[in-house]
Amino acid sequence: MASTAEPEWTDTIDAADWIAERLSLDNWPQITSFVPTGFEAYARVLHPADEPGNGSGRLVRWREVAEWSGMPLRYDAQFHSIAMPPNRPETESPVVQGPRIGTLYAPDALALASIGERWTATADRCWFCVWEGYGWHPDSLRQGPRVHLPNRDYVMCTGPVASVLGALSSAPTERSPNLWWPEDRAWCVASEIDLPWTYVGGPSEMIEELLSDEELEALPVDLNDPATRIEGWIEALVEDAIAKLTSTGEATIRTWKGTVTASFVRPRRFKAGEIRVKRIGIGDSRVRGGGGQTLNTEDDETIEKVIRLHLSNQLILVAESLVSS
């Protein structure tokens, strides 16, 4: 049950020192780039594909999207894995808004806190890290010390586990902290600001309880896997486009949800090249987004790696888009 007490903001940032020591930055991004190593087991709590109050106005879990698309909800599924099957389904997608990134659905945060309380001896003392970029913290902390972790800085507050939503109670929309753990470090919860799920590390029995909890939608985690993955059929489209792009300078990838077009100028001696990618809606010519990069190397392997990254990112954005026309 949620606590009526709000966490207290603090400058005791050394309470988070152990986090940096147990993050693994090799082969970033991997799961332990975001949640500390050293726990017996891990799980991934999926942020709802839609929430009451947003989009469809009801709770839509990933499993419902998977049932609609006919794609399996694998333990390592990404949202694009289920949001865009190779062929367009006959019925309309149940998703309107899509999963929020960087924060737990409030009822899920409370359900997770309820489980966490039972697996720590210090439920009355929990530490909460909030990404400084949100800006939702007291003026007294604006110039105060920060928890410095790779790629992110945080402010901190402390309170009972059950007060998990109190730190951001004044935020424009309900959010959960990005990192939180009890004083005895029995477990840790990590909501990376760019991901539509939350990692949890803790005792094996706790993770088993979390995975079986009917209030949550969670999948087991294998720490040997990368944090992100691209479906094989999408990879095949990208590789075909790379071959055409590097030979002709232009390529188009068409899907039932949108189109990715790309242009490529090969670098020459004393002259930089470039890759430019655009994302276009089906049935019109409106550019919905894109990206690009100047290329200062003539190394073919490096060039293909950069092109692959841009094409993959834009194609995933097409897959995860909720408007197909």
Backbone torsions as a table, in degrees:
resi	resn	phi	psi	omega
1	MET	NA	140.5	-178.2
2	ALA	-64.5	143.8	177.8
3	SER	-85.7	144.5	176.0
4	THR	-78.8	-14.9	-180.0
5	ALA	-79.0	139.9	175.3
6	GLU	-95.3	145.0	176.5
7	PRO	-62.2	155.0	178.2
8	GLU	-100.8	130.8	176.9
9	TRP	-66.9	143.4	-174.3
10	THR	-143.5	155.0	173.0
11	ASP	-105.8	15.7	177.5
12	THR	-81.6	67.3	-172.3
13	ILE	-75.6	-14.6	-179.6
14	ASP	-67.2	-11.3	175.3
15	ALA	-65.0	-16.2	-179.7
16	ALA	-101.2	4.1	-176.2
17	ASP	-57.7	-35.5	-176.5
18	TRP	-66.4	-23.9	-179.2
19	ILE	-62.9	-52.3	-178.6
20	ALA	-60.1	-36.8	-178.6
21	GLU	-65.9	-22.7	-175.6
22	ARG	-114.1	15.6	171.3
23	LEU	-93.3	141.0	179.2
24	SER	-107.7	121.0	-175.0
25	LEU	-104.4	-0.1	176.6
26	ASP	-69.2	141.2	177.8
27	ASN	56.5	39.7	177.9
28	TRP	-60.6	142.3	-0.5
29	PRO	-94.6	125.8	172.2
30	GLN	-120.9	172.0	-172.6
31	ILE	-57.9	-42.6	-178.2
32	THR	-81.3	10.1	166.0
33	SER	-76.0	-17.1	-173.1
34	PHE	-119.5	-32.4	-179.6
35	VAL	-122.1	139.3	-173.9
36	PRO	-63.1	148.6	172.9
37	THR	-74.1	171.4	171.1
38	GLY	100.7	-4.0	178.2
39	PHE	-90.0	156.9	-178.0
40	GLU	-66.6	-35.8	-175.7
41	ALA	-152.0	163.7	-177.6
42	TYR	-140.3	154.2	175.5
43	ALA	-142.1	165.3	178.6
44	ARG	-124.5	114.4	178.4
45	VAL	-88.6	118.0	-176.3
46	LEU	-80.4	127.2	174.8
47	HIS	-70.2	136.7	-176.4
48	PRO	-52.2	144.2	176.8
49	ALA	-67.4	-22.3	173.8
50	ASP	-156.0	151.5	-177.0
51	GLU	-125.9	151.5	171.0
52	PRO	-57.1	136.6	-177.9
53	GLY	93.7	-16.4	176.5
54	ASN	-123.4	144.7	171.2
55	GLY	56.4	-110.9	-174.3
56	SER	-73.2	-14.3	179.6
57	GLY	79.1	12.4	177.8
58	ARG	-142.7	168.1	-178.9
59	LEU	-82.4	121.7	177.4
60	VAL	-121.5	117.0	178.5
61	ARG	-90.0	162.7	-179.7
62	TRP	-59.4	-34.7	-178.2
63	ARG	-62.8	-31.7	177.2
64	GLU	-69.3	-39.3	177.1
65	VAL	-64.7	-40.6	179.3
66	ALA	-63.9	-40.4	177.5
67	GLU	-63.6	-38.9	178.1
68	TRP	-65.1	-45.2	-174.5
69	SER	-82.1	-18.1	-176.7
70	GLY	77.8	10.6	179.2
71	MET	-95.8	143.3	-179.1
72	PRO	-70.6	141.6	174.1
73	LEU	-88.7	80.7	-179.1
74	ARG	-69.5	161.1	-179.6
75	TYR	-61.6	-26.1	-179.5
76	ASP	-107.3	22.5	-177.8
77	ALA	-61.3	141.6	168.0
78	GLN	-100.9	166.3	-179.0
79	PHE	-65.5	-35.5	179.1
80	HIS	-65.6	-20.7	179.2
81	SER	-61.0	-34.0	-176.5
82	ILE	-109.3	-17.5	-175.2
83	ALA	-80.1	-24.8	179.5
84	MET	-137.4	94.2	172.5
85	PRO	-71.3	164.9	-178.9
86	PRO	-56.9	-35.8	-179.8
87	ASN	-115.9	144.2	-176.1
88	ARG	-67.9	127.2	176.0
89	PRO	-64.3	159.3	-178.2
90	GLU	-75.6	-24.8	-179.0
91	THR	-105.5	161.2	179.9
92	GLU	-73.5	148.3	179.4
93	SER	-61.3	142.1	176.3
94	PRO	-75.8	-6.9	-175.4
95	VAL	-95.0	134.5	174.5
96	VAL	-114.3	-45.6	-173.5
97	GLN	-96.5	-42.9	-176.4
98	GLY	92.6	159.6	-176.3
99	PRO	-66.8	141.3	173.6
100	ARG	-77.0	147.6	179.2
101	ILE	-102.7	149.4	171.7
102	GLY	80.0	0.8	-178.1
103	THR	-152.3	143.7	173.9
104	LEU	-74.4	147.3	166.4
105	TYR	-60.5	131.7	-170.9
106	ALA	-52.7	-47.9	177.3
107	PRO	-61.4	-31.8	176.8
108	ASP	-68.5	-38.7	177.9
109	ALA	-61.7	-41.7	-179.9
110	LEU	-69.5	-38.9	177.4
111	ALA	-64.4	-40.2	178.6
112	LEU	-67.3	-40.2	177.2
113	ALA	-62.6	-39.3	179.2
114	SER	-61.8	-40.8	176.5
115	ILE	-66.9	-46.0	-177.8
116	GLY	-59.8	-34.7	179.2
117	GLU	-58.8	-32.7	-177.0
118	ARG	-80.7	-9.7	-175.6
119	TRP	-119.7	29.6	173.7
120	THR	-145.7	149.7	174.9
121	ALA	-90.4	-0.8	-177.3
122	THR	-128.1	51.1	-178.5
123	ALA	-63.4	-20.8	-179.9
124	ASP	-85.1	-2.9	-177.1
125	ARG	-137.7	102.2	-179.0
126	CYS	-128.4	150.2	179.4
127	TRP	-109.9	136.3	-178.0
128	PHE	-125.7	125.9	175.2
129	CYS	-105.2	131.7	-179.9
130	VAL	-120.7	125.6	-179.8
131	TRP	-56.0	129.8	-175.0
132	GLU	-64.4	-22.6	-178.4
133	GLY	-65.2	-20.9	176.9
134	TYR	-65.9	-36.2	179.0
135	GLY	76.6	5.3	-177.4
136	TRP	-95.3	70.9	176.7
137	HIS	-150.1	162.4	-174.4
138	PRO	-58.6	150.5	178.4
139	ASP	-57.2	-30.1	-177.5
140	SER	-65.3	-18.9	-179.3
141	LEU	-97.4	-6.8	-174.2
142	ARG	-60.9	-33.7	178.4
143	GLN	-107.9	10.6	-176.1
144	GLY	-82.8	-178.8	-179.0
145	PRO	-67.0	156.6	-178.7
146	ARG	-125.7	149.8	167.7
147	VAL	-82.4	116.8	-177.7
148	HIS	-99.5	112.9	174.1
149	LEU	-122.9	161.0	-176.8
150	PRO	-51.5	121.0	175.6
151	ASN	73.6	-3.2	-176.2
152	ARG	-144.7	143.7	171.2
153	ASP	-120.7	145.9	-173.5
154	TYR	-134.3	153.6	164.0
155	VAL	-101.2	162.6	-172.8
156	MET	-127.1	151.5	168.4
157	CYS	-143.3	167.1	-176.5
158	THR	-141.4	148.5	-179.3
159	GLY	176.1	-171.9	178.5
160	PRO	-65.0	154.1	176.8
161	VAL	-53.6	-41.5	-175.3
162	ALA	-67.8	-10.7	179.7
163	SER	-92.1	23.4	-172.3
164	VAL	-54.2	-35.0	-177.9
165	LEU	-88.3	-5.6	-175.7
166	GLY	-70.3	-29.3	-175.8
167	ALA	-62.8	-31.6	-176.9
168	LEU	-117.2	30.7	-177.8
169	SER	-64.5	-22.7	179.9
170	SER	-95.0	4.5	-179.7
171	ALA	-68.8	153.2	179.3
172	PRO	-58.4	-34.5	175.2
173	THR	-129.0	152.3	-175.9
174	GLU	-65.5	127.7	-177.7
175	ARG	-138.1	161.3	174.6
176	SER	-109.8	161.5	175.8
177	PRO	-61.7	159.8	-179.8
178	ASN	-83.2	-30.2	175.6
179	LEU	-140.0	136.1	174.4
180	TRP	-154.2	144.5	-176.4
181	TRP	-157.4	153.1	177.6
182	PRO	-78.9	164.0	-178.8
183	GLU	-54.1	-37.6	-177.7
184	ASP	-83.0	3.0	176.0
185	ARG	57.0	33.8	-179.8
186	ALA	-68.2	-25.4	179.8
187	TRP	-156.7	171.2	178.6
188	CYS	-150.2	140.6	178.5
189	VAL	-116.7	133.3	-177.3
190	ALA	-133.6	117.2	174.9
191	SER	-112.0	90.8	178.8
192	GLU	-64.7	136.7	-170.7
193	ILE	-64.3	-17.0	-178.5
194	ASP	-104.8	8.6	-175.6
195	LEU	-118.0	144.6	179.2
196	PRO	-91.3	30.4	175.0
197	TRP	-152.9	169.4	-178.2
198	THR	-125.7	133.4	177.5
199	TYR	-90.5	144.3	176.0
200	VAL	-133.6	128.9	174.1
201	GLY	-118.1	141.0	-179.5
202	GLY	180.0	-166.7	177.8
203	PRO	-61.3	149.5	-178.0
204	SER	-55.7	-43.0	-177.7
205	GLU	-66.0	-35.7	177.4
206	MET	-64.4	-45.5	-179.4
207	ILE	-64.6	-37.4	176.2
208	GLU	-62.0	-41.8	178.4
209	GLU	-64.3	-41.9	179.2
210	LEU	-61.4	-45.9	-177.2
211	LEU	-64.9	-27.6	-178.0
212	SER	-96.2	-3.2	-177.9
213	ASP	-70.4	126.1	-176.1
214	GLU	-74.4	-15.4	178.3
215	GLU	-80.8	-17.1	-176.2
216	LEU	-114.7	160.2	169.3
217	GLU	-119.4	109.7	-173.5
218	ALA	-137.3	151.9	179.6
219	LEU	-127.4	148.5	176.7
220	PRO	-68.5	157.7	-177.2
221	VAL	-122.3	134.1	171.1
222	ASP	-104.3	115.9	-174.6
223	LEU	-66.0	-12.6	177.6
224	ASN	-80.0	-9.8	-178.8
225	ASP	-89.1	151.9	173.7
226	PRO	-71.3	161.8	-179.5
227	ALA	-71.3	-28.1	-179.6
228	THR	-123.6	154.8	-177.7
229	ARG	-149.4	148.9	178.2
230	ILE	-115.8	134.7	179.8
231	GLU	-60.8	145.4	-177.1
232	GLY	-58.8	-39.4	-178.5
233	TRP	-69.8	-29.1	174.9
234	ILE	-72.4	-40.7	176.4
235	GLU	-58.2	-39.9	-179.6
236	ALA	-63.9	-42.0	176.7
237	LEU	-60.9	-41.3	-179.3
238	VAL	-65.1	-44.8	-178.6
239	GLU	-64.0	-39.7	176.8
240	ASP	-62.8	-39.6	-180.0
241	ALA	-67.7	-37.3	178.0
242	ILE	-60.9	-44.9	-179.5
243	ALA	-60.1	-43.8	-179.9
244	LYS	-70.9	-40.3	-176.9
245	LEU	-63.8	-43.7	-177.6
246	THR	-75.2	-16.5	179.2
247	SER	-97.5	-31.4	-176.1
248	THR	-117.6	-17.8	-179.1
249	GLY	91.0	-4.7	178.8
250	GLU	-143.1	149.4	177.2
251	ALA	-158.5	151.6	178.5
252	THR	-134.3	133.3	174.2
253	ILE	-113.8	120.7	-178.7
254	ARG	-109.3	132.5	173.5
255	THR	-132.0	171.5	-179.9
256	TRP	-74.1	-8.5	178.7
257	LYS	-107.3	-8.9	-178.2
258	GLY	162.2	176.2	-175.8
259	THR	-127.9	141.5	173.3
260	VAL	-114.1	123.6	176.0
261	THR	-113.9	147.8	-177.1
262	ALA	-142.4	147.4	172.7
263	SER	-127.8	149.7	-174.0
264	PHE	-141.5	130.9	172.6
265	VAL	-117.9	118.9	-176.6
266	ARG	-72.6	135.5	177.4
267	PRO	-63.6	143.0	175.3
268	ARG	-125.5	168.3	179.5
269	ARG	-57.2	127.1	180.0
270	PHE	67.6	10.5	179.7
271	LYS	-141.9	120.9	-179.0
272	ALA	-71.0	152.4	173.4
273	GLY	-103.3	-170.5	178.2
274	GLU	-162.3	155.7	170.9
275	ILE	-122.4	130.9	177.7
276	ARG	-128.9	131.0	-176.0
277	VAL	-129.2	136.9	178.2
278	LYS	-127.6	148.1	178.4
279	ARG	-112.6	122.3	-172.2
280	ILE	-124.6	142.0	179.7
281	GLY	-73.4	151.9	177.4
282	ILE	-66.7	137.2	173.5
283	GLY	81.4	2.8	176.9
284	ASP	-151.6	-175.8	-178.6
285	SER	-115.3	18.9	-178.2
286	ARG	-73.7	125.4	176.8
287	VAL	-78.4	120.2	-178.0
288	ARG	-96.5	-7.0	180.0
289	GLY	161.6	177.3	179.6
290	GLY	172.7	-168.4	-179.3
291	GLY	-172.7	-178.2	179.6
292	GLY	178.0	176.0	-177.6
293	GLN	-161.4	141.3	172.0
294	THR	-76.8	139.1	-177.8
295	LEU	-112.6	118.7	-177.8
296	ASN	-111.0	12.4	179.5
297	THR	-122.5	148.8	176.1
298	GLU	-100.8	5.0	180.0
299	ASP	-72.7	118.2	-175.1
300	ASP	-61.0	-39.2	-178.7
301	GLU	-64.0	-42.9	179.0
302	THR	-66.5	-41.7	179.2
303	ILE	-60.2	-47.1	-179.7
304	GLU	-64.2	-34.7	178.5
305	LYS	-64.2	-43.6	179.8
306	VAL	-65.8	-44.7	179.2
307	ILE	-61.7	-43.8	180.0
308	ARG	-58.3	-42.3	-179.3
309	LEU	-62.5	-47.1	-177.4
310	HIS	-68.6	-42.9	178.9
311	LEU	-64.3	-43.5	-179.4
312	SER	-62.9	-45.1	-178.8
313	ASN	-61.2	-44.7	-179.0
314	GLN	-70.1	-35.1	179.0
315	LEU	-69.5	-36.3	175.6
316	ILE	-65.4	-38.9	177.3
317	LEU	-64.0	-35.8	174.1
318	VAL	-63.0	-46.4	-178.0
319	ALA	-61.6	-37.8	-175.3
320	GLU	-91.0	-2.8	177.8
321	SER	-68.3	149.4	-175.8
322	LEU	-104.6	-0.6	176.5
323	VAL	-120.5	119.2	-174.6
324	SER	-99.4	-0.9	178.4
325	SER	-153.7	NA	NA
